[in-house]
């Protein structure tokens, strides 16, 4: 947060209440949320699915961009990347895979919990922390 706040024209806050809980990163610009992020340590498939549920619970109908940032201590990082990409598509709110920005950063489309026609862009970013 110390790097975001002085370099972002809007407001950058952490542990900020949004809809049903406190999200780890919230960027607001001109009174609107433009990004919601949730940070976690990798704990496996169940942990990823639970994190997706948590993130979607924080998003309002107007939110459109979000990210899950996962820190992975596992030695076999390639295996975690593969497992995460297979797991994310099993979530009931998953709509489609969009593209990848990097080997460990993929972009997806989900729908909100209450509205299957309201789509949200969600990035999954995995960072190896040996």
CNS distance restraints for C-alpha pairs under 8 A (distance, minus, plus):
assign (resid   1 and name CA) (resid   5 and name CA) 6.05 0.50 0.50
assign (resid   1 and name CA) (resid  12 and name CA) 6.87 0.50 0.50
assign (resid   1 and name CA) (resid  13 and name CA) 6.75 0.50 0.50
assign (resid   1 and name CA) (resid  14 and name CA) 6.74 0.50 0.50
assign (resid   1 and name CA) (resid  25 and name CA) 7.85 0.50 0.50
assign (resid   2 and name CA) (resid   6 and name CA) 7.28 0.50 0.50
assign (resid   3 and name CA) (resid   7 and name CA) 6.56 0.50 0.50
assign (resid   4 and name CA) (resid   8 and name CA) 5.77 0.50 0.50
assign (resid   4 and name CA) (resid  12 and name CA) 6.20 0.50 0.50
assign (resid   5 and name CA) (resid  11 and name CA) 6.40 0.50 0.50
assign (resid   5 and name CA) (resid  12 and name CA) 5.05 0.50 0.50
assign (resid   5 and name CA) (resid  13 and name CA) 7.50 0.50 0.50
assign (resid   8 and name CA) (resid  12 and name CA) 7.09 0.50 0.50
assign (resid   9 and name CA) (resid  29 and name CA) 7.34 0.50 0.50
assign (resid  10 and name CA) (resid  27 and name CA) 6.98 0.50 0.50
assign (resid  10 and name CA) (resid  28 and name CA) 5.57 0.50 0.50
assign (resid  10 and name CA) (resid  29 and name CA) 4.43 0.50 0.50
assign (resid  10 and name CA) (resid  30 and name CA) 6.82 0.50 0.50
assign (resid  11 and name CA) (resid  27 and name CA) 5.73 0.50 0.50
assign (resid  11 and name CA) (resid  28 and name CA) 5.20 0.50 0.50
assign (resid  11 and name CA) (resid  29 and name CA) 6.50 0.50 0.50
assign (resid  12 and name CA) (resid  25 and name CA) 7.14 0.50 0.50
assign (resid  12 and name CA) (resid  26 and name CA) 5.81 0.50 0.50
assign (resid  12 and name CA) (resid  27 and name CA) 4.63 0.50 0.50
assign (resid  12 and name CA) (resid  28 and name CA) 6.58 0.50 0.50
assign (resid  13 and name CA) (resid  24 and name CA) 7.99 0.50 0.50
assign (resid  13 and name CA) (resid  25 and name CA) 5.91 0.50 0.50
assign (resid  13 and name CA) (resid  26 and name CA) 5.34 0.50 0.50
assign (resid  13 and name CA) (resid  27 and name CA) 6.59 0.50 0.50
assign (resid  14 and name CA) (resid  23 and name CA) 6.91 0.50 0.50
assign (resid  14 and name CA) (resid  24 and name CA) 4.93 0.50 0.50
assign (resid  14 and name CA) (resid  25 and name CA) 4.67 0.50 0.50
assign (resid  14 and name CA) (resid  26 and name CA) 6.24 0.50 0.50
assign (resid  15 and name CA) (resid  22 and name CA) 5.05 0.50 0.50
assign (resid  15 and name CA) (resid  23 and name CA) 5.18 0.50 0.50
assign (resid  15 and name CA) (resid  24 and name CA) 4.60 0.50 0.50
assign (resid  15 and name CA) (resid  25 and name CA) 6.57 0.50 0.50
assign (resid  15 and name CA) (resid  26 and name CA) 7.99 0.50 0.50
assign (resid  16 and name CA) (resid  21 and name CA) 7.87 0.50 0.50
assign (resid  16 and name CA) (resid  22 and name CA) 4.81 0.50 0.50
assign (resid  16 and name CA) (resid  23 and name CA) 5.42 0.50 0.50
assign (resid  16 and name CA) (resid  24 and name CA) 6.73 0.50 0.50
assign (resid  16 and name CA) (resid  25 and name CA) 7.18 0.50 0.50
assign (resid  16 and name CA) (resid  26 and name CA) 6.62 0.50 0.50
assign (resid  17 and name CA) (resid  21 and name CA) 5.27 0.50 0.50
assign (resid  17 and name CA) (resid  22 and name CA) 4.11 0.50 0.50
assign (resid  17 and name CA) (resid  23 and name CA) 6.31 0.50 0.50
assign (resid  18 and name CA) (resid  22 and name CA) 6.04 0.50 0.50
assign (resid  18 and name CA) (resid  23 and name CA) 6.71 0.50 0.50
assign (resid  18 and name CA) (resid  58 and name CA) 5.46 0.50 0.50
assign (resid  18 and name CA) (resid  59 and name CA) 6.94 0.50 0.50
assign (resid  18 and name CA) (resid  60 and name CA) 7.72 0.50 0.50
assign (resid  19 and name CA) (resid  57 and name CA) 7.13 0.50 0.50
assign (resid  19 and name CA) (resid  58 and name CA) 5.09 0.50 0.50
assign (resid  19 and name CA) (resid  59 and name CA) 6.34 0.50 0.50
assign (resid  19 and name CA) (resid  60 and name CA) 6.19 0.50 0.50
assign (resid  20 and name CA) (resid  57 and name CA) 5.96 0.50 0.50
assign (resid  20 and name CA) (resid  58 and name CA) 5.29 0.50 0.50
assign (resid  21 and name CA) (resid  57 and name CA) 7.59 0.50 0.50
assign (resid  21 and name CA) (resid  58 and name CA) 5.89 0.50 0.50
assign (resid  22 and name CA) (resid  58 and name CA) 7.38 0.50 0.50
assign (resid  23 and name CA) (resid  36 and name CA) 6.90 0.50 0.50
assign (resid  23 and name CA) (resid  37 and name CA) 6.55 0.50 0.50
assign (resid  23 and name CA) (resid  38 and name CA) 5.97 0.50 0.50
assign (resid  23 and name CA) (resid  55 and name CA) 7.54 0.50 0.50
assign (resid  23 and name CA) (resid  58 and name CA) 6.76 0.50 0.50
assign (resid  24 and name CA) (resid  36 and name CA) 7.78 0.50 0.50
assign (resid  24 and name CA) (resid  37 and name CA) 5.93 0.50 0.50
assign (resid  24 and name CA) (resid  38 and name CA) 5.10 0.50 0.50
assign (resid  24 and name CA) (resid  39 and name CA) 6.33 0.50 0.50
assign (resid  25 and name CA) (resid  35 and name CA) 7.78 0.50 0.50
assign (resid  25 and name CA) (resid  36 and name CA) 5.70 0.50 0.50
assign (resid  25 and name CA) (resid  37 and name CA) 4.75 0.50 0.50
assign (resid  25 and name CA) (resid  38 and name CA) 6.46 0.50 0.50
assign (resid  26 and name CA) (resid  33 and name CA) 7.04 0.50 0.50
assign (resid  26 and name CA) (resid  34 and name CA) 7.87 0.50 0.50
assign (resid  26 and name CA) (resid  35 and name CA) 5.86 0.50 0.50
assign (resid  26 and name CA) (resid  36 and name CA) 4.79 0.50 0.50
assign (resid  26 and name CA) (resid  37 and name CA) 6.46 0.50 0.50
assign (resid  27 and name CA) (resid  33 and name CA) 5.88 0.50 0.50
assign (resid  27 and name CA) (resid  34 and name CA) 5.71 0.50 0.50
assign (resid  27 and name CA) (resid  35 and name CA) 5.11 0.50 0.50
assign (resid  27 and name CA) (resid  36 and name CA) 6.59 0.50 0.50
assign (resid  28 and name CA) (resid  32 and name CA) 5.28 0.50 0.50
assign (resid  28 and name CA) (resid  33 and name CA) 4.34 0.50 0.50
assign (resid  28 and name CA) (resid  34 and name CA) 5.55 0.50 0.50
assign (resid  28 and name CA) (resid  35 and name CA) 7.16 0.50 0.50
assign (resid  29 and name CA) (resid  33 and name CA) 6.45 0.50 0.50
assign (resid  29 and name CA) (resid  34 and name CA) 6.58 0.50 0.50
assign (resid  33 and name CA) (resid  62 and name CA) 7.96 0.50 0.50
assign (resid  33 and name CA) (resid  63 and name CA) 6.22 0.50 0.50
assign (resid  34 and name CA) (resid  63 and name CA) 6.78 0.50 0.50
assign (resid  34 and name CA) (resid  64 and name CA) 7.11 0.50 0.50
assign (resid  34 and name CA) (resid  65 and name CA) 6.38 0.50 0.50
assign (resid  35 and name CA) (resid  63 and name CA) 7.42 0.50 0.50
assign (resid  35 and name CA) (resid  64 and name CA) 7.45 0.50 0.50
assign (resid  35 and name CA) (resid  65 and name CA) 5.10 0.50 0.50
assign (resid  35 and name CA) (resid  66 and name CA) 5.32 0.50 0.50
assign (resid  35 and name CA) (resid  67 and name CA) 7.81 0.50 0.50
assign (resid  36 and name CA) (resid  59 and name CA) 7.64 0.50 0.50
assign (resid  36 and name CA) (resid  63 and name CA) 7.93 0.50 0.50
assign (resid  36 and name CA) (resid  65 and name CA) 6.60 0.50 0.50
assign (resid  36 and name CA) (resid  66 and name CA) 4.61 0.50 0.50
assign (resid  36 and name CA) (resid  67 and name CA) 6.50 0.50 0.50
assign (resid  37 and name CA) (resid  55 and name CA) 7.61 0.50 0.50
assign (resid  37 and name CA) (resid  66 and name CA) 5.44 0.50 0.50
assign (resid  37 and name CA) (resid  67 and name CA) 4.70 0.50 0.50
assign (resid  37 and name CA) (resid  68 and name CA) 5.89 0.50 0.50
assign (resid  37 and name CA) (resid  69 and name CA) 7.16 0.50 0.50
assign (resid  38 and name CA) (resid  51 and name CA) 7.78 0.50 0.50
assign (resid  38 and name CA) (resid  55 and name CA) 6.46 0.50 0.50
assign (resid  38 and name CA) (resid  67 and name CA) 6.35 0.50 0.50
assign (resid  38 and name CA) (resid  68 and name CA) 5.03 0.50 0.50
assign (resid  38 and name CA) (resid  69 and name CA) 6.09 0.50 0.50
assign (resid  39 and name CA) (resid  68 and name CA) 6.00 0.50 0.50
assign (resid  39 and name CA) (resid  69 and name CA) 4.67 0.50 0.50
assign (resid  39 and name CA) (resid  70 and name CA) 5.78 0.50 0.50
assign (resid  39 and name CA) (resid  71 and name CA) 7.75 0.50 0.50
assign (resid  40 and name CA) (resid  51 and name CA) 7.75 0.50 0.50
assign (resid  40 and name CA) (resid  68 and name CA) 7.62 0.50 0.50
assign (resid  40 and name CA) (resid  69 and name CA) 6.35 0.50 0.50
assign (resid  40 and name CA) (resid  70 and name CA) 4.90 0.50 0.50
assign (resid  40 and name CA) (resid  71 and name CA) 6.29 0.50 0.50
assign (resid  41 and name CA) (resid  70 and name CA) 5.29 0.50 0.50
assign (resid  41 and name CA) (resid  71 and name CA) 4.66 0.50 0.50
assign (resid  41 and name CA) (resid  72 and name CA) 6.01 0.50 0.50
assign (resid  41 and name CA) (resid  73 and name CA) 7.81 0.50 0.50
assign (resid  42 and name CA) (resid  47 and name CA) 6.97 0.50 0.50
assign (resid  42 and name CA) (resid  48 and name CA) 7.26 0.50 0.50
assign (resid  42 and name CA) (resid  70 and name CA) 5.82 0.50 0.50
assign (resid  42 and name CA) (resid  71 and name CA) 5.90 0.50 0.50
assign (resid  42 and name CA) (resid  72 and name CA) 5.12 0.50 0.50
assign (resid  42 and name CA) (resid  73 and name CA) 7.38 0.50 0.50
assign (resid  43 and name CA) (resid  47 and name CA) 5.29 0.50 0.50
assign (resid  43 and name CA) (resid  48 and name CA) 7.35 0.50 0.50
assign (resid  44 and name CA) (resid  48 and name CA) 6.37 0.50 0.50
assign (resid  44 and name CA) (resid  80 and name CA) 8.00 0.50 0.50
assign (resid  44 and name CA) (resid  84 and name CA) 7.97 0.50 0.50
assign (resid  45 and name CA) (resid  49 and name CA) 6.30 0.50 0.50
assign (resid  45 and name CA) (resid  83 and name CA) 7.25 0.50 0.50
assign (resid  45 and name CA) (resid  84 and name CA) 6.82 0.50 0.50
assign (resid  45 and name CA) (resid  87 and name CA) 6.12 0.50 0.50
assign (resid  46 and name CA) (resid  50 and name CA) 6.08 0.50 0.50
assign (resid  47 and name CA) (resid  51 and name CA) 6.08 0.50 0.50
assign (resid  48 and name CA) (resid  52 and name CA) 6.28 0.50 0.50
assign (resid  48 and name CA) (resid  84 and name CA) 7.34 0.50 0.50
assign (resid  48 and name CA) (resid  87 and name CA) 7.66 0.50 0.50
assign (resid  48 and name CA) (resid  88 and name CA) 7.48 0.50 0.50
assign (resid  49 and name CA) (resid  53 and name CA) 6.37 0.50 0.50
assign (resid  49 and name CA) (resid  87 and name CA) 7.45 0.50 0.50
assign (resid  49 and name CA) (resid  88 and name CA) 6.97 0.50 0.50
assign (resid  49 and name CA) (resid  91 and name CA) 6.58 0.50 0.50
assign (resid  50 and name CA) (resid  54 and name CA) 6.17 0.50 0.50
assign (resid  51 and name CA) (resid  55 and name CA) 6.09 0.50 0.50
assign (resid  51 and name CA) (resid  68 and name CA) 7.67 0.50 0.50
assign (resid  52 and name CA) (resid  56 and name CA) 6.08 0.50 0.50
assign (resid  52 and name CA) (resid  68 and name CA) 7.61 0.50 0.50
assign (resid  52 and name CA) (resid  91 and name CA) 7.95 0.50 0.50
assign (resid  53 and name CA) (resid  57 and name CA) 6.11 0.50 0.50
assign (resid  54 and name CA) (resid  58 and name CA) 6.63 0.50 0.50
assign (resid  55 and name CA) (resid  59 and name CA) 6.72 0.50 0.50
assign (resid  55 and name CA) (resid  66 and name CA) 7.99 0.50 0.50
assign (resid  55 and name CA) (resid  68 and name CA) 7.76 0.50 0.50
assign (resid  56 and name CA) (resid 112 and name CA) 6.43 0.50 0.50
assign (resid  56 and name CA) (resid 113 and name CA) 6.61 0.50 0.50
assign (resid  57 and name CA) (resid 113 and name CA) 7.25 0.50 0.50
assign (resid  59 and name CA) (resid  63 and name CA) 5.78 0.50 0.50
assign (resid  59 and name CA) (resid 112 and name CA) 7.53 0.50 0.50
assign (resid  61 and name CA) (resid 112 and name CA) 7.15 0.50 0.50
assign (resid  61 and name CA) (resid 118 and name CA) 7.13 0.50 0.50
assign (resid  63 and name CA) (resid 120 and name CA) 7.20 0.50 0.50
assign (resid  64 and name CA) (resid 119 and name CA) 7.02 0.50 0.50
assign (resid  64 and name CA) (resid 120 and name CA) 4.56 0.50 0.50
assign (resid  64 and name CA) (resid 121 and name CA) 5.97 0.50 0.50
assign (resid  65 and name CA) (resid 120 and name CA) 5.86 0.50 0.50
assign (resid  65 and name CA) (resid 121 and name CA) 4.87 0.50 0.50
assign (resid  65 and name CA) (resid 122 and name CA) 6.03 0.50 0.50
assign (resid  66 and name CA) (resid 120 and name CA) 7.37 0.50 0.50
assign (resid  66 and name CA) (resid 121 and name CA) 6.22 0.50 0.50
assign (resid  66 and name CA) (resid 122 and name CA) 4.80 0.50 0.50
assign (resid  66 and name CA) (resid 123 and name CA) 6.43 0.50 0.50
assign (resid  67 and name CA) (resid 122 and name CA) 5.09 0.50 0.50
assign (resid  67 and name CA) (resid 123 and name CA) 4.49 0.50 0.50
assign (resid  67 and name CA) (resid 124 and name CA) 5.87 0.50 0.50
assign (resid  67 and name CA) (resid 125 and name CA) 7.32 0.50 0.50
assign (resid  68 and name CA) (resid 122 and name CA) 7.34 0.50 0.50
assign (resid  68 and name CA) (resid 123 and name CA) 6.21 0.50 0.50
assign (resid  68 and name CA) (resid 124 and name CA) 5.00 0.50 0.50
assign (resid  68 and name CA) (resid 125 and name CA) 6.18 0.50 0.50
assign (resid  69 and name CA) (resid 124 and name CA) 6.24 0.50 0.50
assign (resid  69 and name CA) (resid 125 and name CA) 4.86 0.50 0.50
assign (resid  69 and name CA) (resid 126 and name CA) 6.05 0.50 0.50
assign (resid  69 and name CA) (resid 127 and name CA) 7.63 0.50 0.50
assign (resid  70 and name CA) (resid 124 and name CA) 7.72 0.50 0.50
assign (resid  70 and name CA) (resid 125 and name CA) 6.15 0.50 0.50
assign (resid  70 and name CA) (resid 126 and name CA) 4.83 0.50 0.50
assign (resid  70 and name CA) (resid 127 and name CA) 6.15 0.50 0.50
assign (resid  71 and name CA) (resid 126 and name CA) 5.97 0.50 0.50
assign (resid  71 and name CA) (resid 127 and name CA) 4.90 0.50 0.50
assign (resid  71 and name CA) (resid 128 and name CA) 5.97 0.50 0.50
assign (resid  71 and name CA) (resid 129 and name CA) 6.08 0.50 0.50
assign (resid  72 and name CA) (resid  77 and name CA) 7.19 0.50 0.50
assign (resid  72 and name CA) (resid  80 and name CA) 7.88 0.50 0.50
assign (resid  72 and name CA) (resid 126 and name CA) 6.73 0.50 0.50
assign (resid  72 and name CA) (resid 127 and name CA) 5.84 0.50 0.50
assign (resid  72 and name CA) (resid 128 and name CA) 4.78 0.50 0.50
assign (resid  72 and name CA) (resid 129 and name CA) 5.50 0.50 0.50
assign (resid  72 and name CA) (resid 130 and name CA) 7.43 0.50 0.50
assign (resid  73 and name CA) (resid 128 and name CA) 6.09 0.50 0.50
assign (resid  73 and name CA) (resid 129 and name CA) 4.87 0.50 0.50
assign (resid  73 and name CA) (resid 130 and name CA) 4.87 0.50 0.50
assign (resid  74 and name CA) (resid  80 and name CA) 7.65 0.50 0.50
assign (resid  74 and name CA) (resid 128 and name CA) 7.60 0.50 0.50
assign (resid  74 and name CA) (resid 129 and name CA) 7.86 0.50 0.50
assign (resid  74 and name CA) (resid 130 and name CA) 6.77 0.50 0.50
assign (resid  75 and name CA) (resid 130 and name CA) 6.64 0.50 0.50
assign (resid  76 and name CA) (resid  80 and name CA) 6.78 0.50 0.50
assign (resid  77 and name CA) (resid  81 and name CA) 6.34 0.50 0.50
assign (resid  77 and name CA) (resid 128 and name CA) 6.63 0.50 0.50
assign (resid  78 and name CA) (resid  82 and name CA) 6.36 0.50 0.50
assign (resid  79 and name CA) (resid  83 and name CA) 6.15 0.50 0.50
assign (resid  80 and name CA) (resid  84 and name CA) 5.95 0.50 0.50
assign (resid  81 and name CA) (resid  85 and name CA) 6.24 0.50 0.50
assign (resid  81 and name CA) (resid 104 and name CA) 6.28 0.50 0.50
assign (resid  81 and name CA) (resid 126 and name CA) 7.29 0.50 0.50
assign (resid  82 and name CA) (resid  86 and name CA) 6.30 0.50 0.50
assign (resid  83 and name CA) (resid  87 and name CA) 5.98 0.50 0.50
assign (resid  84 and name CA) (resid  88 and name CA) 6.05 0.50 0.50
assign (resid  85 and name CA) (resid  89 and name CA) 6.91 0.50 0.50
assign (resid  86 and name CA) (resid  90 and name CA) 7.22 0.50 0.50
assign (resid  87 and name CA) (resid  91 and name CA) 7.25 0.50 0.50
assign (resid  88 and name CA) (resid  94 and name CA) 7.29 0.50 0.50
assign (resid  89 and name CA) (resid  94 and name CA) 5.82 0.50 0.50
assign (resid  89 and name CA) (resid  96 and name CA) 7.64 0.50 0.50
assign (resid  89 and name CA) (resid  97 and name CA) 7.93 0.50 0.50
assign (resid  90 and name CA) (resid  94 and name CA) 7.06 0.50 0.50
assign (resid  93 and name CA) (resid 110 and name CA) 5.36 0.50 0.50
assign (resid  93 and name CA) (resid 111 and name CA) 5.36 0.50 0.50
assign (resid  93 and name CA) (resid 112 and name CA) 6.97 0.50 0.50
assign (resid  93 and name CA) (resid 113 and name CA) 7.03 0.50 0.50
assign (resid  93 and name CA) (resid 116 and name CA) 7.84 0.50 0.50
assign (resid  94 and name CA) (resid 108 and name CA) 7.78 0.50 0.50
assign (resid  94 and name CA) (resid 109 and name CA) 6.51 0.50 0.50
assign (resid  94 and name CA) (resid 110 and name CA) 4.54 0.50 0.50
assign (resid  94 and name CA) (resid 111 and name CA) 6.69 0.50 0.50
assign (resid  95 and name CA) (resid 108 and name CA) 7.57 0.50 0.50
assign (resid  95 and name CA) (resid 109 and name CA) 5.34 0.50 0.50
assign (resid  95 and name CA) (resid 110 and name CA) 4.92 0.50 0.50
assign (resid  95 and name CA) (resid 111 and name CA) 6.63 0.50 0.50
assign (resid  96 and name CA) (resid 108 and name CA) 5.78 0.50 0.50
assign (resid  96 and name CA) (resid 109 and name CA) 5.22 0.50 0.50
assign (resid  96 and name CA) (resid 110 and name CA) 7.05 0.50 0.50
assign (resid  97 and name CA) (resid 106 and name CA) 7.91 0.50 0.50
assign (resid  97 and name CA) (resid 107 and name CA) 6.40 0.50 0.50
assign (resid  97 and name CA) (resid 108 and name CA) 4.48 0.50 0.50
assign (resid  97 and name CA) (resid 109 and name CA) 6.37 0.50 0.50
assign (resid  98 and name CA) (resid 106 and name CA) 7.70 0.50 0.50
assign (resid  98 and name CA) (resid 107 and name CA) 5.39 0.50 0.50
assign (resid  98 and name CA) (resid 108 and name CA) 5.05 0.50 0.50
assign (resid  98 and name CA) (resid 109 and name CA) 6.80 0.50 0.50
assign (resid  99 and name CA) (resid 106 and name CA) 5.95 0.50 0.50
assign (resid  99 and name CA) (resid 107 and name CA) 5.36 0.50 0.50
assign (resid  99 and name CA) (resid 108 and name CA) 7.21 0.50 0.50
assign (resid 100 and name CA) (resid 105 and name CA) 5.79 0.50 0.50
assign (resid 100 and name CA) (resid 106 and name CA) 4.06 0.50 0.50
assign (resid 100 and name CA) (resid 107 and name CA) 5.77 0.50 0.50
assign (resid 101 and name CA) (resid 105 and name CA) 5.44 0.50 0.50
assign (resid 101 and name CA) (resid 106 and name CA) 5.92 0.50 0.50
assign (resid 101 and name CA) (resid 107 and name CA) 7.37 0.50 0.50
assign (resid 102 and name CA) (resid 106 and name CA) 6.93 0.50 0.50
assign (resid 104 and name CA) (resid 124 and name CA) 7.92 0.50 0.50
assign (resid 104 and name CA) (resid 125 and name CA) 5.98 0.50 0.50
assign (resid 104 and name CA) (resid 126 and name CA) 5.30 0.50 0.50
assign (resid 104 and name CA) (resid 127 and name CA) 7.21 0.50 0.50
assign (resid 105 and name CA) (resid 123 and name CA) 6.90 0.50 0.50
assign (resid 105 and name CA) (resid 124 and name CA) 5.59 0.50 0.50
assign (resid 105 and name CA) (resid 125 and name CA) 4.41 0.50 0.50
assign (resid 105 and name CA) (resid 126 and name CA) 6.31 0.50 0.50
assign (resid 106 and name CA) (resid 123 and name CA) 5.76 0.50 0.50
assign (resid 106 and name CA) (resid 124 and name CA) 5.37 0.50 0.50
assign (resid 106 and name CA) (resid 125 and name CA) 6.70 0.50 0.50
assign (resid 107 and name CA) (resid 121 and name CA) 7.05 0.50 0.50
assign (resid 107 and name CA) (resid 122 and name CA) 5.87 0.50 0.50
assign (resid 107 and name CA) (resid 123 and name CA) 4.37 0.50 0.50
assign (resid 107 and name CA) (resid 124 and name CA) 6.28 0.50 0.50
assign (resid 108 and name CA) (resid 121 and name CA) 5.83 0.50 0.50
assign (resid 108 and name CA) (resid 122 and name CA) 5.20 0.50 0.50
assign (resid 108 and name CA) (resid 123 and name CA) 6.11 0.50 0.50
assign (resid 108 and name CA) (resid 124 and name CA) 7.80 0.50 0.50
assign (resid 109 and name CA) (resid 119 and name CA) 6.40 0.50 0.50
assign (resid 109 and name CA) (resid 120 and name CA) 5.59 0.50 0.50
assign (resid 109 and name CA) (resid 121 and name CA) 4.69 0.50 0.50
assign (resid 109 and name CA) (resid 122 and name CA) 5.93 0.50 0.50
assign (resid 110 and name CA) (resid 119 and name CA) 5.60 0.50 0.50
assign (resid 110 and name CA) (resid 120 and name CA) 5.22 0.50 0.50
assign (resid 110 and name CA) (resid 121 and name CA) 6.46 0.50 0.50
assign (resid 110 and name CA) (resid 122 and name CA) 6.88 0.50 0.50
assign (resid 111 and name CA) (resid 115 and name CA) 6.67 0.50 0.50
assign (resid 111 and name CA) (resid 116 and name CA) 5.25 0.50 0.50
assign (resid 111 and name CA) (resid 117 and name CA) 6.66 0.50 0.50
assign (resid 111 and name CA) (resid 118 and name CA) 5.44 0.50 0.50
assign (resid 111 and name CA) (resid 119 and name CA) 4.34 0.50 0.50
assign (resid 111 and name CA) (resid 120 and name CA) 5.74 0.50 0.50
assign (resid 112 and name CA) (resid 116 and name CA) 6.28 0.50 0.50
assign (resid 112 and name CA) (resid 117 and name CA) 8.00 0.50 0.50
assign (resid 112 and name CA) (resid 118 and name CA) 5.89 0.50 0.50
assign (resid 112 and name CA) (resid 119 and name CA) 6.39 0.50 0.50
assign (resid 112 and name CA) (resid 120 and name CA) 6.89 0.50 0.50
